Amino acid sequence: MRNSTETSFDLIVVGGGAAGLIAAITAARRGKKTLLLEKLSKIAAKLKATGGGRCNLTNTLSNGDFMARFGRDGKFMTPSLSAFDHRALMAFFAEIGVESHAPDGYRVFPVSHSSVSIITALEEEMVRLGVTLICSARVESLEHDGVRVSGVSTSEQSYSAPNVIIATGGLGYPQLGAEGDGFTLASTVGHKITELYPAMMPLRTKETWVAHCRADTIPKVEIRIDLPKAKNIRAHGDLIFTANGIRGPVVLDVAREITPLIEKYGEVPLLINMTKGLNEEQLRAHIKNEIYKNPEQSILTHIMTLLPESVSRELCTLAGANPDSGFNKLEGCQRDKLIRLLAWTPLTVIGHDGFKMAMITRGGVSLKEIRPETMESKLVKGLYFCGEVMNLDGPCGGYNLQWSFSSGYTAGHLGKLTSKKEI
Ligand SMILES: Cc1cc2nc3c(=O)[nH]c(=O)nc-3n(C[C@H](O)[C@H](O)[C@H](O)COP(=O)(O)OP(=O)(O)OC[C@H]3O[C@@H](n4cnc5c(N)ncnc54)[C@H](O)[C@@H]3O)c2cc1C
C-alpha cells in the first residue's frame, strides 16, 4: 500500500469498507494496478465496529438457506456465493493469517474475537500486493462518456481508469463513513435508486412501562408483527428493554421489515412472546405446577420463574393483578388476561432514530441494472458495485458482511468470475 503521485490505474475502488477492500485485493491478486480511495482518514471504520468489535464475519448456513434470508432478491447472490461462500471466506482469512471459528456452530468470528485482526490482515495483504491507498479522499464524481466509465474525481485530483468499483456502503451510522455518496454517484449515470429505509436499529414504543424494565435482557424472544398483511414476519432472539422502547438482536431483525410499515400506518403493533415459546395452555400448566410446589408464594414469585422481576411486575399491572397476592385470589378474567399477556405481550412501535442508529440500509442501487455474474452496471461499461450500496440487505448474524465480501470478490474480477481457488 503506498501513497502515490500516479493518477492512472487499471481499477479505482471507491470506499475502503469490507466490500471495497476485498475487491481491491482480488483485482490486485489478478495483476491489476489498483487504487483505493477512502473518504475517512482510515479504512474500515464500520468493519471495526461490527459485532460489537468482535466482527461476526459470516455464518455456516448453506448458500440456499443464506440467500432465502434475504427475501425475494436473495437469488441475485447465486454466482457470488457459488464462487465465494462462507467456507471460501474463512479460507481466505486463514490464508492471510486470521483463523476464524463458529463457537455456537452458526455465527463465525475471528478466533481473536477482534475486528482489528481482520482489518490489519486486509491492510497487510494490500501492502503485499502494492495496492495504492489514498485516505481522506472523497470521490465526488464519476468520469464517463455515457457508455464507459473512465475515472473519478475528488475535490483535489482526477484519477483515470477503465474500471471503477463503487463500494461506498449505505446510509446507516454515517459517522462511520457511509453517507449515501454511492447513490448520488450511481444516479449521475442513470442508475435507479430504490426507496431507502433505515434497518436494524432500536425501536421506540408507545408503551411507557418499558422504561421500568430498562436494561433487562430477555433471551429467546419471538416477535410477530400484528398486522394482517405482515402476519408472517417473525423474528427470534434476545430482547433488551430501553428507556423508550426495545433493542437487541430480535429487534434488529424485525426493524428491517418495520420501517416501510411505520411510514404507511404511522404505528405498528407487535406481539412478543418472552416465555421461551410457551403458549397459553403450557403457561397455565407451568403456573399450576408452581402453585402446587409453593402454594403460599405470591403471583410475582410464580411469574418470576419465567421473567425478570421488573417485567413480571409490569405484566401484573397490565393485567390489573396485585403482584403480591396469591394466584388463587385472582378473578378468572384477571388470571386469563395475565396468561394471555405472558403468551403474547403487546407493544406498539411508534418510531426509531433513523439512519443515525441503523446498522443497515434497506434499498439501494436497483439490482435490475446490475449483472449478478460480474456486478457490472448494465448501463455503463467498466462500472461495478459491491456491498451495501446495492439493494440487498440481510438479517443479523454475519449475513451482511458475507454479502459485502462475496460481492466485492466478484466485482474485483472485473469480468468473468472464477472460484476462490483461482485467485
Ligand atoms: C455497528 C454495526 C455493527 C455491525 N455488525 C455486523 C456484524 O457483526 N456482521 C455483519 O454481517 N454485519 C454487520 N454490520 C453491517 C455491515 O457492517 C455492513 O453491511 C458492511 O460493513 C457494509 O460494507 P460496505 O463495504 O458495503 O460498506 P461500508 O463498510 O460502509 O464501507 C463504505 C466505505 O466507503 C467510504 N466512502 C463512502 N463514500 C465515499 C466517497 N464518496 N469517496 C470515498 N470513500 C467513500 C466510507 O467512508 C466507508 O469506509 C454492522 C453494521 C454496524 C453499523
The ligand as an SDF file (V2000), in Angstrom:
LIG
                    3D

 53 58  0  0  0  0  0  0  0  0999 V2000
  -22.4290   -1.0330   14.4410 C   0  0  0  0  0  0  0  0  0  0  0  0
  -22.5460   -2.0520   13.3280 C   0  0  0  0  0  0  0  0  0  0  0  0
  -22.3140   -3.3860   13.5690 C   0  0  0  0  0  0  0  0  0  0  0  0
  -22.4510   -4.3230   12.5340 C   0  0  0  0  0  0  0  0  0  0  0  0
  -22.1620   -5.6220   12.7970 N   0  0  0  0  0  0  0  0  0  0  0  0
  -22.2220   -6.5380   11.8030 C   0  0  0  0  0  0  0  0  0  0  0  0
  -21.8160   -7.8750   12.0130 C   0  0  0  0  0  0  0  0  0  0  0  0
  -21.2990   -8.2420   13.0880 O   0  0  0  0  0  0  0  0  0  0  0  0
  -21.9490   -8.7630   10.9750 N   0  0  0  0  0  0  0  0  0  0  0  0
  -22.4290   -8.3870    9.7580 C   0  0  0  0  0  0  0  0  0  0  0  0
  -22.5470   -9.2230    8.8510 O   0  0  0  0  0  0  0  0  0  0  0  0
  -22.7980   -7.1060    9.5160 N   0  0  0  0  0  0  0  0  0  0  0  0
  -22.6730   -6.1770   10.4970 C   0  0  0  0  0  0  0  0  0  0  0  0
  -22.9960   -4.8710   10.2320 N   0  0  0  0  0  0  0  0  0  0  0  0
  -23.3350   -4.4900    8.8500 C   0  0  0  0  0  0  0  0  0  0  0  0
  -22.0180   -4.4300    7.9940 C   0  0  0  0  0  0  0  0  0  0  0  0
  -21.0310   -3.7750    8.7560 O   0  0  0  0  0  0  0  0  0  0  0  0
  -22.2040   -3.6920    6.6750 C   0  0  0  0  0  0  0  0  0  0  0  0
  -23.2540   -4.2660    5.9520 O   0  0  0  0  0  0  0  0  0  0  0  0
  -20.9250   -3.7850    5.8370 C   0  0  0  0  0  0  0  0  0  0  0  0
  -19.8190   -3.3100    6.5780 O   0  0  0  0  0  0  0  0  0  0  0  0
  -21.0590   -2.9870    4.5610 C   0  0  0  0  0  0  0  0  0  0  0  0
  -19.8050   -2.9700    3.9280 O   0  0  0  0  0  0  0  0  0  0  0  0
  -19.5330   -1.9900    2.7040 P   0  0  0  0  0  0  0  0  0  0  0  0
  -18.0890   -2.1680    2.3790 O   0  0  0  0  0  0  0  0  0  0  0  0
  -20.5370   -2.1800    1.6590 O   0  0  0  0  0  0  0  0  0  0  0  0
  -19.7810   -0.5250    3.2950 O   0  0  0  0  0  0  0  0  0  0  0  0
  -19.0100    0.2640    4.4590 P   0  0  0  0  0  0  0  0  0  0  0  0
  -18.3920   -0.6600    5.4200 O   0  0  0  0  0  0  0  0  0  0  0  0
  -19.9700    1.2720    4.9470 O   0  0  0  0  0  0  0  0  0  0  0  0
  -17.8080    0.9550    3.6900 O   0  0  0  0  0  0  0  0  0  0  0  0
  -18.0120    2.0140    2.7960 C   0  0  0  0  0  0  0  0  0  0  0  0
  -16.7450    2.8450    2.7860 C   0  0  0  0  0  0  0  0  0  0  0  0
  -16.8050    3.7970    1.7350 O   0  0  0  0  0  0  0  0  0  0  0  0
  -16.3250    5.0360    2.1950 C   0  0  0  0  0  0  0  0  0  0  0  0
  -16.9100    6.0820    1.3490 N   0  0  0  0  0  0  0  0  0  0  0  0
  -18.2150    6.4640    1.3090 C   0  0  0  0  0  0  0  0  0  0  0  0
  -18.3900    7.4280    0.4010 N   0  0  0  0  0  0  0  0  0  0  0  0
  -17.1710    7.6510   -0.1720 C   0  0  0  0  0  0  0  0  0  0  0  0
  -16.7010    8.5380   -1.1800 C   0  0  0  0  0  0  0  0  0  0  0  0
  -17.5210    9.4120   -1.7990 N   0  0  0  0  0  0  0  0  0  0  0  0
  -15.3950    8.5060   -1.5080 N   0  0  0  0  0  0  0  0  0  0  0  0
  -14.5250    7.6610   -0.8900 C   0  0  0  0  0  0  0  0  0  0  0  0
  -14.9230    6.8030    0.0820 N   0  0  0  0  0  0  0  0  0  0  0  0
  -16.2330    6.7940    0.4280 C   0  0  0  0  0  0  0  0  0  0  0  0
  -16.7600    5.0810    3.6450 C   0  0  0  0  0  0  0  0  0  0  0  0
  -16.0260    6.0090    4.4020 O   0  0  0  0  0  0  0  0  0  0  0  0
  -16.5520    3.6440    4.0700 C   0  0  0  0  0  0  0  0  0  0  0  0
  -15.2600    3.4210    4.5730 O   0  0  0  0  0  0  0  0  0  0  0  0
  -22.8640   -3.9120   11.2440 C   0  0  0  0  0  0  0  0  0  0  0  0
  -23.1070   -2.5530   10.9970 C   0  0  0  0  0  0  0  0  0  0  0  0
  -22.9470   -1.6310   12.0170 C   0  0  0  0  0  0  0  0  0  0  0  0
  -23.1830   -0.1670   11.7310 C   0  0  0  0  0  0  0  0  0  0  0  0
  1  2  1  0
  2  3  1  0
  2 52  2  0
  3  4  2  0
  4  5  1  0
  4 50  1  0
  5  6  2  0
  6  7  1  0
  6 13  1  0
  7  8  2  0
  7  9  1  0
  9 10  1  0
 10 11  2  0
 10 12  1  0
 12 13  2  0
 13 14  1  0
 14 15  1  0
 14 50  1  0
 15 16  1  0
 16 17  1  0
 16 18  1  0
 18 19  1  0
 18 20  1  0
 20 21  1  0
 20 22  1  0
 22 23  1  0
 23 24  1  0
 24 25  2  0
 24 26  1  0
 24 27  1  0
 27 28  1  0
 28 29  2  0
 28 30  1  0
 28 31  1  0
 31 32  1  0
 32 33  1  0
 33 34  1  0
 33 48  1  0
 34 35  1  0
 35 36  1  0
 35 46  1  0
 36 37  1  0
 36 45  1  0
 37 38  2  0
 38 39  1  0
 39 40  1  0
 39 45  2  0
 40 41  1  0
 40 42  2  0
 42 43  1  0
 43 44  2  0
 44 45  1  0
 46 47  1  0
 46 48  1  0
 48 49  1  0
 50 51  2  0
 51 52  1  0
 52 53  1  0
M  END
$$$$
